[in-house]
Amino acid sequence: MALVSSTDEAEAVAEEWLKKRYSKRFGHAKFSHVMLDGNTWTLKADVGFKGLLGPTKGRVLLKVDAQTMALVGYSEIEDEE
């Protein structure tokens, strides 16, 4: 049985990881895509960061193992303009 069995749980694991990685700058995460493929959750999120010059935004792609709750992939998504 998977430890991460719902989209809410996958989002919670990903958000906790982001809070740890960006402990002083993390503001919020809004997930736009959450999908389970095999034993891996794939999540796309718009992330808000706190900064000295005001808030900034970024987009990230995270992969969470459903069996172990470990983050197995992380990348920043470049905006296409």
Helices and strands as residue ranges (DSSP letters): H 7-21, E 26-37, E 40-49, E 56-65, E 71-77
